[in-house]
């Protein structure tokens, strides 16, 4: 029987014993943050949630129930020793870190264990429930523009170039297939001028991260002499 684990901070539940594994997964969806105003003495409701141009979302929950079989022996002391090892691993981060779930091989979460973990145990075995608090969106493991044949997703992937040589001026079209705007990491080897979305940006040689890509196709006009590349990951619900 194949068990599906998760990886967090470089470790997996199965690293703590041959019979320690994830029994159930519950990948929750984020809820929308709604800002609504009801007109007094009326059924009219105004929704101002997207006044900033983007629908905001609350954080999401990812829950695992882990079956734990005591690898140290048949006594309560050693069972608590194993429980402490697992808890120290899961609670060791004070910020959101990458959480990789075997059932979602193309994406990862940014997660932190903030809530109290629950362990129902006896001398030999136990059931540990952990609830991760996560950034609302799943993040692709691969950067956009990575069109390696063996790992390319032919169902949802978009083949596009993200590396360009600028010799005077050039119009670039980049497709952001995320459900939200993303801000790519832009690398240039010379100062360049970038115009997109009605805004003008001056970027120096090096790495910058200040120009957002809206969802869908983005027209980017670049002028100057040099090379430019864009790096970002798809973000989906």
C-alpha positions as CSV (number, residue, x, y, z in Angstrom):
1,X,0.0,0.0,0.0
2,X,1.4,3.4,-1.0
3,X,1.2,6.2,1.5
4,X,1.2,9.9,0.5
5,X,3.3,12.0,2.7
6,X,4.2,15.7,2.9
7,X,7.5,17.4,3.1
8,X,8.1,20.4,5.5
9,X,11.4,22.0,6.5
10,X,13.2,19.2,4.7
11,X,11.6,16.3,6.6
12,X,8.6,14.0,6.2
13,X,6.5,12.1,8.7
14,X,7.9,8.8,7.5
15,X,11.4,10.0,8.5
16,X,10.3,9.4,12.1
17,X,9.7,5.7,11.7
18,X,8.7,3.1,9.2
19,X,5.1,3.1,10.4
20,X,4.7,6.9,10.7
21,X,2.6,8.1,7.8
22,X,-0.2,10.4,6.7
23,X,-3.6,8.8,7.1
24,X,-5.8,11.6,5.7
25,X,-5.3,14.9,3.9
26,X,-7.7,17.8,3.9
27,X,-6.7,20.6,1.5
28,X,-9.0,23.5,2.4
29,X,-9.8,26.3,0.0
30,X,-9.4,30.0,1.0
31,X,-12.5,32.2,1.5
32,X,-12.9,35.6,-0.1
33,X,-12.5,38.7,2.0
34,X,-15.7,40.6,1.3
35,X,-16.3,44.3,2.0
36,X,-20.0,45.0,1.5
37,X,-22.3,47.9,2.5
38,X,-26.0,47.5,2.8
39,X,-28.2,50.5,1.9
40,X,-30.5,51.3,4.9
41,X,-34.2,50.5,4.3
42,X,-33.2,48.8,1.1
43,X,-32.3,45.4,-0.3
44,X,-29.4,47.0,-2.2
45,X,-25.9,45.8,-1.3
46,X,-22.7,47.3,-2.7
47,X,-19.6,45.1,-2.9
48,X,-16.3,47.1,-2.5
49,X,-14.1,44.0,-2.2
50,X,-12.2,44.7,-5.4
51,X,-11.7,48.4,-5.0
52,X,-8.0,47.8,-5.0
53,X,-8.2,45.9,-8.3
54,X,-7.9,42.4,-6.8
55,X,-10.2,40.2,-4.9
56,X,-8.5,39.5,-1.5
57,X,-8.6,36.1,0.1
58,X,-8.2,34.8,3.6
59,X,-5.5,32.3,4.5
60,X,-6.3,28.6,3.9
61,X,-6.0,25.6,6.1
62,X,-4.3,22.3,5.3
63,X,-4.9,19.5,7.7
64,X,-3.1,16.1,8.1
65,X,-3.9,13.2,10.3
66,X,-0.7,11.3,10.9
67,X,-0.6,7.7,12.2
68,X,2.2,7.3,14.7
69,X,3.6,3.9,15.8
70,X,6.2,4.1,18.5
71,X,9.6,3.1,17.2
72,X,11.2,3.2,20.6
73,X,9.2,0.6,22.5
74,X,6.0,-0.2,24.3
75,X,5.9,2.4,27.1
76,X,4.4,5.8,27.6
77,X,7.8,7.5,28.1
78,X,9.1,6.5,24.8
79,X,5.8,7.4,23.1
80,X,6.1,10.9,24.4
81,X,9.7,11.0,23.2
82,X,8.6,10.3,19.7
83,X,5.7,12.9,20.0
84,X,8.3,15.5,21.1
85,X,10.5,14.8,18.2
86,X,7.7,15.3,15.7
87,X,6.3,18.4,17.5
88,X,9.8,20.0,17.5
89,X,10.0,19.5,13.8
90,X,6.6,20.9,13.0
91,X,6.7,23.9,15.3
92,X,10.3,24.9,14.6
93,X,9.5,27.6,12.0
94,X,8.2,31.0,13.1
95,X,7.1,32.0,9.6
96,X,5.5,30.4,6.5
97,X,7.8,27.9,4.8
98,X,7.4,25.6,1.8
99,X,5.0,22.6,2.3
100,X,5.0,20.0,-0.4
101,X,2.2,17.5,-0.6
102,X,2.8,14.2,-2.5
103,X,-0.7,14.4,-3.9
104,X,0.0,17.8,-5.5
105,X,3.3,17.2,-7.3
106,X,3.4,20.4,-9.3
107,X,2.6,22.9,-6.5
108,X,3.5,23.8,-2.9
109,X,2.0,25.8,-0.1
110,X,3.6,28.4,2.1
111,X,2.6,27.2,5.6
112,X,3.2,27.5,9.3
113,X,1.9,25.4,12.1
114,X,0.2,28.0,14.3
115,X,-2.6,26.0,15.9
116,X,-2.2,23.4,18.7
117,X,-1.5,19.9,17.3
118,X,-3.7,17.2,18.8
119,X,-2.3,13.8,19.6
120,X,-4.5,10.9,20.7
121,X,-2.1,8.2,21.8
122,X,-1.7,5.0,23.8
123,X,1.6,3.3,24.7
124,X,2.3,1.8,21.3
125,X,0.5,4.1,18.7
126,X,-1.2,7.4,18.3
127,X,-3.0,9.7,15.9
128,X,-1.6,13.2,15.4
129,X,-3.7,15.9,13.8
130,X,-1.9,19.0,12.5
131,X,-3.5,22.1,10.9
132,X,-1.2,24.3,8.8
133,X,-2.1,27.9,8.2
134,X,-1.2,28.7,4.6
135,X,-0.9,31.6,2.1
136,X,-4.2,31.5,0.2
137,X,-2.7,30.3,-3.1
138,X,-0.8,27.2,-4.2
139,X,2.5,28.1,-5.9
140,X,3.9,26.2,-8.8
141,X,7.2,24.4,-8.2
142,X,8.5,25.4,-11.6
143,X,9.1,28.9,-13.0
144,X,7.0,30.0,-15.9
145,X,8.9,29.6,-19.2
146,X,10.4,26.3,-18.0
147,X,9.4,24.2,-21.0
148,X,11.4,21.1,-20.3
149,X,9.7,18.4,-22.4
150,X,9.7,15.6,-19.8
151,X,8.1,17.7,-17.0
152,X,6.0,20.1,-19.0
153,X,2.3,20.2,-18.1
154,X,0.5,19.8,-21.5
155,X,-2.9,20.3,-20.0
156,X,-2.4,23.6,-18.1
157,X,1.1,24.7,-19.0
158,X,1.8,27.7,-21.2
159,X,4.9,27.5,-23.4
160,X,6.4,31.0,-23.6
161,X,9.8,32.7,-23.8
162,X,10.9,34.7,-20.8
163,X,14.4,35.6,-21.9
164,X,14.9,38.4,-24.4
165,X,17.6,40.4,-26.1
166,X,16.8,44.1,-26.5
167,X,18.5,46.1,-29.3
168,X,16.7,49.4,-29.4
169,X,13.1,48.6,-28.7
170,X,11.0,45.5,-28.4
171,X,7.4,44.6,-27.5
172,X,7.1,41.5,-25.3
173,X,3.9,39.7,-24.4
174,X,4.0,37.7,-21.2
175,X,1.0,35.5,-20.0
176,X,0.4,35.4,-16.3
177,X,-1.8,32.3,-15.9
178,X,-2.2,32.9,-12.1
179,X,-5.5,33.8,-10.6
180,X,-3.9,37.0,-9.1
181,X,-1.3,39.5,-10.3
182,X,2.3,38.4,-9.6
183,X,5.5,40.4,-9.4
184,X,8.3,38.7,-11.4
185,X,12.0,38.8,-10.6
186,X,13.5,40.8,-13.5
187,X,17.2,40.3,-14.3
188,X,19.0,42.7,-16.7
189,X,22.6,43.2,-17.7
190,X,22.2,46.8,-18.6
191,X,19.9,49.7,-17.7
192,X,16.5,49.4,-19.6
193,X,13.3,51.3,-19.8
194,X,10.1,49.3,-19.4
195,X,6.5,50.5,-20.1
196,X,3.5,48.4,-19.2
197,X,0.0,48.9,-17.8
198,X,0.3,52.7,-18.4
199,X,3.4,52.9,-16.1
200,X,7.0,53.7,-17.0
201,X,9.8,52.0,-15.1
202,X,13.6,52.5,-15.2
203,X,15.5,49.4,-14.2
204,X,19.2,49.2,-13.6
205,X,21.5,46.3,-14.4
206,X,20.9,43.5,-11.9
207,X,17.8,42.1,-10.3
208,X,14.7,44.0,-9.5
209,X,11.2,43.1,-8.4
210,X,8.8,46.0,-8.7
211,X,6.8,45.5,-11.9
212,X,3.6,43.5,-11.6
213,X,2.1,41.2,-14.2
214,X,-1.7,41.3,-14.3
215,X,-3.7,38.1,-14.9
216,X,-3.8,37.2,-18.6
217,X,-1.6,38.7,-21.4
218,X,0.7,41.6,-20.5
219,X,2.1,43.8,-23.1
220,X,5.6,45.1,-22.1
221,X,7.5,47.6,-24.2
222,X,11.3,47.6,-23.5
223,X,13.9,50.0,-24.8
224,X,17.6,50.0,-24.5
225,X,20.5,47.7,-25.2
226,X,20.9,44.5,-23.2
227,X,19.3,41.3,-22.1
228,X,16.3,40.9,-19.9
229,X,14.7,37.8,-18.3
230,X,11.5,37.4,-16.2
231,X,11.0,34.7,-13.4
232,X,7.8,34.0,-11.7
233,X,5.7,31.1,-10.6
234,X,2.0,30.5,-11.3
235,X,-0.3,30.9,-8.3
236,X,-3.7,29.2,-8.3
237,X,-6.5,28.3,-5.8
